[in-house]
Amino acid sequence: MRILAIVPTLRDDPSETIRSLTEQTDEVSKIVVAVGSKALHEKLAAKKLEHAKCFYVRPDFSKPLGERVATAINKALAEEKLAEYDYVLKVDADVILPPDFIEKNLANLPDFIGSGGSAMLFKTSAFLKAFKGKYPEVFADDTYVASKFLYKGYNVKRWRRQPQFRKRETQHHSYRHELQRGIEWYKLGYEPLHVLDYPREFIYDQCERKPCIDRIFPVLGYFLAILRRMTRYEFAPWIFHMQVRRLLYGKQFEY
């Protein structure tokens, strides 16, 4: 089985991630690192990494983080002949994969596996068919990818073997970022009660136990998108229907 690993990074040194990829019990065929920082790219070039190909992608800071990451992934994918690979693994540079991560998660050969964008495996043939080989350049790229695979009827599963996250400081996003999060929820098809529950569920910062005012901004963004009648994604009505079913019948909408 041939596996292409794509590691997008802005500031995080991917050395530990690369090491964890080289130690997989199911061998990774090629590792490509898309670096969004010229300083980091120069640092990695000086290291002369043996197991990964690194290249610099100039980031467009006018775009949200998710879109910048997706652009970097597409530049990496454009350099490869995807049909030569069975799976693509997208993994963030602040993640360390246990040695059997690929082996355990591909045991039943799913079309997609992941529980967030930090480490996602998707079958190349399914990706080429569902996405025409182009990674979606949207704000919530990970949710978009999983949702579309589900909508198209592909075999979508959660991780059977969890990745490990390097400890980082808690990040607080700008209000613009949080507003955009709410707009994306509308585009994805989230129903209003699901959105309104977000501030209540996270009313206090988990670490500092202080009121999280920024939790209100996604709700504002969601209803702003409704007022503006923004265009939603093709699978949005399906997502809406599934979430309403969960509310009415207690059925979990998850993969």
C-alpha positions in Angstrom: 0.0 0.0 0.0 1.4 3.4 -1.0 0.7 6.3 1.3 1.4 10.0 0.7 1.8 12.1 3.9 1.2 15.9 3.6 2.3 18.0 6.6 1.2 21.7 6.4 2.8 24.1 9.0 3.0 27.8 9.7 5.2 28.0 12.8 5.5 24.5 14.3 8.7 22.6 13.6 7.5 19.3 12.0 10.6 17.3 12.9 8.9 15.2 15.5 5.9 14.6 13.3 8.2 13.5 10.5 10.0 11.1 12.8 6.7 9.6 13.9 5.8 9.1 10.2 9.0 7.3 9.5 8.3 4.9 12.4 4.9 3.7 11.2 4.4 -0.1 11.0 2.7 0.5 7.7 5.3 2.4 5.8 4.7 5.9 4.5 5.8 6.1 0.9 6.5 9.9 0.7 6.4 12.8 3.2 5.8 16.3 1.8 6.0 19.4 4.2 4.3 22.6 3.0 5.9 25.4 5.1 4.1 28.8 5.5 7.1 30.6 7.2 10.2 31.5 5.3 12.3 31.5 8.5 11.1 28.0 9.4 11.7 26.8 5.8 15.3 28.0 6.0 15.7 26.3 9.4 14.4 23.0 8.0 16.6 23.4 4.9 19.6 23.8 7.1 18.7 20.5 8.9 18.7 18.7 5.5 15.9 16.4 6.5 16.4 13.0 4.9 12.9 11.6 5.0 10.8 14.6 3.8 10.5 17.0 0.9 10.0 20.6 2.2 8.9 23.6 0.2 7.8 27.1 1.0 4.3 28.3 0.4 3.8 32.1 0.7 0.7 32.5 2.9 -2.0 35.0 2.2 -2.8 36.5 5.6 -6.0 38.1 4.3 -7.5 34.6 4.3 -8.6 32.6 7.4 -6.2 30.0 8.8 -8.2 27.0 7.4 -8.1 28.4 3.9 -4.3 29.1 4.1 -3.7 25.5 5.2 -5.9 24.2 2.4 -4.0 26.3 -0.2 -0.7 24.8 1.1 -2.1 21.3 0.9 -3.2 21.9 -2.7 0.2 23.1 -3.7 1.7 19.9 -2.3 -0.9 17.7 -4.0 -0.3 19.5 -7.3 3.3 18.3 -7.3 2.3 14.6 -6.9 0.7 12.0 -9.1 -2.1 11.1 -6.8 -3.2 8.0 -8.7 0.1 6.4 -7.7 -1.0 6.4 -4.1 -3.7 4.4 -2.3 -4.1 6.9 0.6 -3.3 10.4 1.5 -2.5 11.3 5.1 -2.9 14.9 6.1 -1.3 15.5 9.5 -0.6 18.8 11.4 3.0 19.6 12.5 2.0 19.7 16.2 0.9 16.1 16.1 2.9 12.9 16.9 1.5 9.7 15.5 1.9 6.4 17.5 3.8 3.8 15.4 0.6 1.8 14.7 -1.6 4.8 13.8 -1.8 3.9 10.1 -2.0 0.2 10.6 -4.8 0.3 13.1 -6.9 3.0 11.4 -6.7 1.4 7.9 -7.5 -2.1 9.2 -10.9 -2.1 7.5 -9.8 0.1 4.6 -12.2 3.0 5.1 -12.6 5.8 2.6 -12.0 8.4 5.3 -10.9 8.3 8.9 -10.4 11.2 11.3 -11.9 13.0 14.3 -10.8 16.5 13.4 -8.3 17.9 11.0 -5.1 17.1 13.0 -4.7 13.8 11.3 -6.9 12.6 8.4 -6.6 9.6 6.2 -8.5 9.4 3.0 -8.6 6.9 0.1 -7.1 8.5 -3.0 -9.7 7.0 -5.4 -12.5 8.4 -3.2 -10.8 11.8 -2.9 -10.3 12.0 -6.7 -14.0 11.2 -7.3 -15.6 13.3 -4.6 -13.2 16.3 -4.7 -11.7 16.1 -8.1 -8.3 15.8 -6.4 -8.5 19.3 -5.0 -8.6 19.9 -1.2 -11.4 22.3 -0.3 -10.1 25.8 0.5 -12.7 26.7 3.1 -12.6 28.0 6.7 -13.5 24.6 8.4 -11.7 22.4 5.9 -11.7 19.3 8.2 -15.4 19.4 8.9 -16.1 20.1 5.2 -14.1 17.1 4.1 -15.7 14.6 6.5 -19.2 16.0 5.9 -18.9 15.7 2.1 -17.6 12.1 2.3 -20.5 11.3 4.5 -23.0 13.0 2.2 -21.6 11.1 -0.8 -22.1 7.8 1.0 -18.5 6.9 1.6 -17.3 4.7 4.5 -16.3 7.3 7.1 -14.9 6.3 10.5 -13.5 7.9 13.6 -9.9 7.1 14.7 -9.4 3.7 16.0 -5.9 4.7 17.2 -5.6 8.3 18.5 -2.8 10.7 17.5 -0.8 12.5 20.2 -0.7 16.3 20.5 2.3 18.2 21.6 1.4 20.6 24.5 0.8 24.1 23.4 -0.4 27.3 25.0 -4.1 28.0 24.8 -4.8 30.0 21.7 -7.4 32.8 21.7 -8.6 33.8 18.2 -9.7 37.2 17.2 -13.4 38.2 17.1 -13.2 38.2 13.2 -12.1 34.5 13.3 -14.9 33.6 15.7 -17.5 35.5 13.5 -16.2 33.5 10.5 -16.6 30.3 12.5 -20.3 31.0 12.9 -20.7 31.9 9.2 -19.1 28.6 8.4 -21.5 26.7 10.6 -24.4 28.2 8.6 -22.7 27.2 5.3 -22.2 23.7 6.6 -25.9 23.4 7.6 -25.9 23.5 11.4 -29.3 24.0 12.9 -29.9 27.0 15.2 -30.3 25.2 18.6 -26.9 23.5 18.0 -25.3 26.9 17.5 -27.1 28.6 20.4 -25.9 25.8 22.8 -22.3 26.7 22.0 -21.8 29.6 24.4 -23.6 27.8 27.2 -21.4 24.7 26.8 -18.2 26.6 26.9 -19.2 29.6 29.0 -16.0 29.4 31.1 -12.5 29.0 29.9 -11.5 25.4 30.7 -8.1 26.5 32.1 -8.6 29.9 33.6 -12.3 29.6 34.6 -13.0 33.1 33.2 -16.1 34.0 31.2 -15.4 33.5 27.5 -17.0 36.4 25.7 -15.6 35.3 22.4 -17.9 32.3 22.5 -20.8 34.7 21.5 -19.2 35.8 18.2 -19.8 32.5 16.4 -23.5 32.8 17.2 -23.5 36.4 15.9 -21.7 35.2 12.7 -24.3 32.4 12.2 -27.3 34.7 12.3 -25.5 37.3 10.3 -25.1 34.7 7.6 -28.8 33.9 7.8 -29.7 37.6 7.4 -27.3 37.9 4.4 -28.8 34.7 2.9 -25.3 33.4 2.2 -24.8 30.5 -0.1 -24.6 27.2 1.7 -22.6 24.1 0.7 -24.3 21.4 -1.3 -24.7 19.0 1.6 -26.0 21.7 4.1 -29.7 20.5 3.9 -28.6 17.0 4.7 -26.5 18.1 7.7 -29.5 20.2 8.9 -31.8 17.2 8.6 -29.4 14.9 10.5 -29.0 17.3 13.4 -32.7 17.8 13.7 -33.2 14.0 13.8 -30.7 13.9 16.6 -32.6 16.5 18.6 -36.0 14.9 18.0 -35.0 11.2 18.4 -31.8 11.3 20.4 -29.8 9.7 17.5 -26.2 10.8 17.4 -25.0 12.4 14.2 -21.4 11.3 14.1 -19.1 9.0 12.3 
